[in-house]
Amino acid sequence: MTAKSPYRLGIDLGGTKTEAILLDPQGLSLLRERQPTPRAPDNPAEYTKIRDAVLTLIRETRQKVPDGQPCTIGIGIPGTINARSGCVQNANTTGLIGHPFQQDLEDRLGHPIAMENDANCFTLAEARQGAGQGYELVFGIILGTGCGGGISIGGRIHTGQHRIAGEWGHFSVDPAGLPCYCGNRGCVETKISGGGVARSFFAQTGRRLSLEQITDGYRRGDAQCTLAFEQFLDDFGRCLGGLISVLDPDAVVLGGGVSNIDELYTLGIERVRHYAFHDHIETPILKHRLGDSAGVIGAAWIGR
């Protein structure tokens, strides 16, 4: 083994679970472990609990690396790192916001760490080993409770000047729409994420249904579900069609729970073609190949 082929430790920090993976120098998984993410919303101790849990998981995983062998560490987080302050910003796990998470971990571990948005990690993994393999410019989308995005160019993450490249979920497409936690209204996330569609449906009908339940209702012919689902498809087409018009990626890869809706790859693609600024859009819109492994695999690949 050489210094150019280290072991790679990745951590995927999610809102409900934190996962670790250890890849050998050939990129093969040696172990994976999941544990619940400590949560204490609105409690100042939440950050400390999360930090200490991640530290413990890293230390336990590093013990599996053969003595003396180099090991990189990468972490995917549900937010971004402010390029000036080094503190977490725009995080769904709000307890991280305003804290120098990366620096705190490096100080305690005595080891450099790479840290990226979880959607960037997803995109990198799918571009290198998944559905986006072989495409130069890949835009990765995570559609779940929220909505994130990332850009991979030539197998490398493009983060941009402010480290927010790909954050299309917080582009406002409807100033009169529902408020978003980021402070704007009518963001992409409020329109096509699972949580956003469910909130909109409740506001319009008074029924508390998940997007999965709304989709089932659409397939069964429920009138209210049909209206909501058709609006969801139209919003998906408008949002992604606009993005393709700006970025013109070689491929788009969808991930997250919402990406399992089959209609996105038929009716949804029709809507995308309607809204994109081109008569014959041929951009492949692909379903993820790595499943929920993508985030933690991508985290391992960004490590340093």
C-alpha positions in Angstrom: 0.0 0.0 0.0 1.2 3.5 -0.7 0.3 7.0 0.7 -1.8 7.5 -2.3 -4.2 4.7 -1.4 -5.2 5.2 2.3 -8.0 3.7 4.3 -11.0 6.0 4.1 -13.3 6.7 7.0 -16.6 8.4 6.2 -19.4 9.8 8.5 -22.8 10.7 7.3 -24.5 12.9 9.9 -28.3 12.8 9.4 -31.2 14.2 11.4 -32.2 10.8 12.8 -29.1 8.6 12.3 -25.4 8.9 12.0 -23.5 6.3 9.9 -19.9 5.4 9.7 -18.1 3.5 6.9 -14.5 2.3 6.5 -13.2 1.7 3.0 -10.0 -0.2 2.4 -7.3 1.1 -0.1 -9.2 -0.5 -3.0 -12.5 1.3 -2.0 -14.2 -1.8 -0.6 -16.3 -1.5 2.5 -14.7 -3.1 5.6 -17.5 -2.1 8.1 -20.5 0.1 8.5 -22.2 1.2 11.6 -25.3 3.2 12.3 -26.5 4.8 15.5 -29.2 7.4 16.4 -28.2 11.0 16.1 -28.6 12.7 19.5 -31.4 15.3 19.2 -32.4 18.0 21.7 -34.1 20.7 19.7 -33.9 24.2 21.2 -31.5 22.8 23.9 -28.0 24.4 23.9 -26.6 21.0 24.8 -27.6 19.5 21.4 -24.4 20.6 19.7 -22.2 19.1 22.4 -24.1 15.8 22.3 -23.8 15.5 18.5 -20.1 16.5 18.5 -19.3 13.9 21.2 -21.3 11.2 19.5 -19.4 11.8 16.2 -16.1 11.8 18.0 -16.8 8.5 19.6 -17.9 7.0 16.3 -14.8 8.2 14.6 -12.5 6.9 17.3 -14.2 3.5 17.4 -14.0 3.1 13.6 -10.4 4.2 13.4 -9.5 1.3 15.8 -10.3 -1.0 12.9 -7.6 0.4 10.7 -4.4 -1.7 10.8 -1.6 -0.1 13.0 0.4 2.5 11.2 -1.8 2.7 8.1 -2.9 6.1 6.9 -6.6 6.9 7.1 -8.5 9.9 5.8 -11.6 11.3 7.5 -14.6 12.9 5.7 -17.9 14.0 7.1 -21.2 14.8 5.4 -23.5 17.2 7.3 -27.0 18.5 6.7 -25.7 22.1 6.1 -22.7 24.0 4.8 -19.5 25.5 6.3 -19.3 29.3 6.1 -16.1 30.0 4.1 -15.2 33.0 6.3 -16.1 32.0 9.8 -15.7 28.2 9.5 -19.0 27.8 11.3 -21.9 25.6 10.2 -24.7 27.5 8.4 -28.0 26.6 6.7 -28.3 23.3 8.6 -31.6 21.4 9.1 -30.1 20.2 12.3 -30.2 23.6 13.8 -28.1 22.8 16.8 -25.1 22.8 14.6 -25.6 26.3 13.3 -23.0 28.9 14.4 -20.6 26.3 15.7 -17.1 25.5 14.3 -17.9 21.8 14.0 -15.1 20.9 11.7 -12.4 22.7 13.8 -13.8 21.3 17.0 -13.5 17.8 15.7 -10.0 18.4 14.3 -8.8 19.8 17.6 -10.0 16.9 19.6 -8.8 14.2 17.1 -5.5 15.8 16.1 -6.3 14.9 12.5 -7.5 16.9 9.5 -11.1 16.4 8.4 -12.9 17.2 5.2 -16.5 18.3 5.7 -19.1 18.8 3.0 -22.9 19.2 2.7 -24.6 15.7 2.6 -26.0 16.4 -0.9 -22.5 17.0 -2.2 -21.4 13.6 -0.7 -24.4 11.9 -2.3 -23.5 13.5 -5.7 -19.9 12.6 -5.5 -20.6 8.9 -4.7 -23.2 8.6 -7.5 -20.9 10.3 -9.9 -18.0 8.0 -9.1 -19.6 4.7 -8.4 -23.3 5.0 -9.0 -25.9 6.1 -11.6 -23.8 9.2 -12.7 -20.7 7.2 -13.5 -19.2 8.1 -16.8 -20.8 11.6 -17.0 -18.6 14.7 -16.7 -21.0 17.2 -15.1 -23.5 15.6 -12.7 -26.1 17.4 -10.7 -27.3 15.3 -7.7 -30.6 15.9 -5.9 -31.7 14.6 -2.6 -35.5 14.7 -2.3 -36.7 13.7 1.1 -38.0 15.6 4.1 -36.1 18.5 2.6 -34.4 19.2 -0.7 -30.7 19.4 -1.4 -28.4 19.4 -4.4 -24.7 19.1 -5.4 -22.5 19.4 -8.4 -19.8 17.0 -9.5 -17.4 17.9 -12.3 -15.0 15.3 -13.4 -15.5 13.3 -10.2 -14.8 16.2 -8.0 -17.3 18.3 -6.0 -17.7 21.9 -7.1 -18.5 24.0 -4.0 -18.3 27.6 -5.3 -17.0 30.7 -3.7 -19.3 30.6 -0.7 -19.5 26.8 -0.5 -23.2 26.8 -1.4 -23.0 25.6 -5.1 -25.9 23.2 -5.8 -28.2 24.6 -3.0 -31.1 24.8 -5.3 -33.6 23.8 -2.6 -33.5 27.3 -1.3 -34.1 29.1 -4.5 -37.4 30.9 -4.2 -39.7 30.1 -7.1 -42.9 31.4 -5.6 -42.8 34.6 -3.5 -46.4 34.0 -2.4 -45.7 30.4 -1.4 -45.4 28.9 2.0 -42.6 30.2 4.3 -39.4 28.2 4.4 -37.2 27.8 7.5 -34.4 29.6 5.7 -36.5 32.9 5.9 -37.7 33.0 2.3 -41.1 32.0 0.9 -41.9 29.4 -1.8 -38.4 27.8 -2.0 -38.0 24.8 -4.2 -37.9 22.8 -0.9 -41.4 23.9 0.0 -42.7 22.8 -3.4 -41.2 19.4 -4.1 -39.8 17.9 -0.9 -41.8 15.3 0.9 -42.3 17.6 3.9 -43.1 20.6 1.7 -45.8 18.8 -0.3 -47.3 17.4 2.9 -47.5 20.8 4.5 -49.1 22.4 1.4 -51.6 19.6 1.2 -52.6 20.1 4.9 -52.9 23.9 4.3 -55.3 23.3 1.4 -57.3 20.3 2.6 -56.9 20.0 6.4 -55.8 16.4 5.8 -52.5 15.3 7.3 -51.0 12.9 4.7 -47.4 12.2 3.7 -46.3 12.5 0.1 -46.3 8.7 0.0 -49.9 8.6 1.1 -50.8 11.4 -1.4 -49.1 9.4 -4.2 -51.2 6.3 -3.2 -54.3 8.5 -3.2 -53.5 9.8 -6.7 -53.1 6.2 -7.9 -56.5 5.3 -6.4 -58.2 8.3 -7.9 -58.7 10.4 -4.8 -59.6 13.9 -6.2 -57.7 16.0 -3.6 -54.7 13.8 -3.8 -54.8 13.9 -7.6 -54.8 17.7 -7.6 -51.9 17.8 -5.2 -49.9 15.2 -7.0 -50.3 16.9 -10.4 -49.2 20.2 -8.8 -46.2 18.4 -7.4 -45.3 17.0 -10.8 -45.7 20.4 -12.4 -43.5 22.0 -9.7 -40.9 19.3 -10.1 -40.8 20.0 -13.9 -40.6 23.8 -13.4 -37.9 23.6 -10.8 -35.7 21.0 -12.5 -36.4 22.4 -16.0 -35.1 25.8 -14.8 -32.0 24.3 -13.3 -31.2 22.4 -16.5 -31.6 25.6 -18.4 -29.0 27.3 -16.2 -26.5 24.5 -15.6 -27.1 22.1 -18.6 -25.6 19.1 -16.7 -24.7 15.9 -18.5 -26.9 13.9 -16.1 -29.2 14.5 -13.1 -29.3 11.8 -10.4 -32.2 11.7 -7.9 -31.9 10.4 -4.4 -33.9 10.4 -1.2 -37.2 8.9 -0.4 -39.1 11.0 -2.9 -36.9 9.7 -5.7 -38.6 6.3 -5.4 -41.9 7.7 -6.9 -42.0 6.0 -10.4 -44.0 8.8 -12.0 -41.1 11.2 -11.7 -39.3 9.3 -14.4 -42.2 9.4 -16.8 -44.7 12.2 -16.2 -42.1 14.2 -14.2 -39.6 14.1 -17.1 -42.4 15.3 -19.5 -42.9 18.3 -17.2 -39.1 19.0 -17.1 -39.0 19.0 -20.9 -41.9 21.4 -21.0 -40.2 24.0 -18.8 -36.5 23.7 -19.9 -35.2 26.3 -22.3 -34.7 23.9 -25.2 -37.0 22.1 -27.7 -35.3 18.7 -27.3 -34.0 18.2 -23.8 -32.2 14.9 -23.6 -30.6 15.2 -20.1 -30.7 11.8 -18.4 -32.7 12.0 -15.2 -31.6 8.9 -13.3 -32.6 7.2 -10.2 -29.8 6.7 -7.6 -28.0 3.4 -7.7 -26.3 3.3 -4.3 -29.4 3.8 -2.2 -28.9 5.2 1.3 -25.2 4.2 1.1 -24.4 7.1 -1.2 -24.0 9.8 1.5 -21.6 7.9 3.7 -19.6 6.6 0.7 -19.2 10.1 -0.6 -18.1 11.3 2.8 -15.4 8.7 2.8 -14.2 9.8 -0.7 -13.9 13.5 0.3 -11.6 12.7 3.3 -8.2 14.1 4.0 
